[in-house]
Amino acid sequence: MSFYELDRPAPALADRIGGFFAPVRAWGAGLVQSIAYARMMRAMYEMDAQTLARIGIARSDIPAYVDQCLSRDR
């Protein structure tokens, strides 16, 4: 054991609580993302052919377009 490990301060209460609730936050984020995906898919499939043509996609491109729009990699 090094001196640093012996002298370092104990983790704060917020750090311990944050670690406890991390799975809950991840579950909530996944839930919100799946709801957003479902709502956008529904809205896109309800559009008529002219609106989709203005956007520049075909009806078969809707799932890929929704994935691109809701991607977290931006």
N, C-alpha and C positions, 0 to 999 in steps of 0.2 A: 504494500500500500504506500502510495506517495504522500508527501506532506500536503499536496493540493487536495487530495481526497479527504484527508483528515480535517483540513481547515475550511473547506467550502461550506457555505451556508446551506441550511436545510431548504428544500423547495418551498416556495410560498404556497399558501392555501389555494390561490387561483390556479397555480400549475397542477396541483394534485386534483382539484375539481375538474379542470379542463381535460386532463387525461381520462378521468372517469366518464365524462360526457362526450368524448370524441366519437364513440360508436353511435351514440344517439344523434349527434350532428350529422354524421355521414349518412345514416339512415334517412334523416329528414331531407338532406340535400338530394338523395336519390329519389325520394318520393316527389319532391317538387319538380325535379327534372323529368320524371316520367309523366307527371300531370301536364307539364308544359308541352312535352312531345305529343301526348294524346290530343290536347286541345289544338295544337297547330296542325296535326294530321287531319283532324275533323274539319277545321276551317279551310284547309287547302282542298280537300275532297269535295267540299260544298261549293267551291268556285266553279264558274262555268268555263267553257273552252276559250272564250275570248279573253277573260281575265288571265288565265294561265298562259295564253299566247303573249299577252302584254308583259308578263313576268319573264317569259322566255323559256318555259318548261312545258313538257307534255305531261299528261296525267300519269304516265308510267314513271316519270322522274320525281314524283312527289316525295316518296320516302327518302331518297338521296338528298333532295333539296332541304327537307326538314332536318336531316342529320347535319347537313352543312350549316344551316342557320343556327341550330342549337348546340353546335360543337363548342366544347370548352377550350379548344386549342387556339382560339383567336387571341 
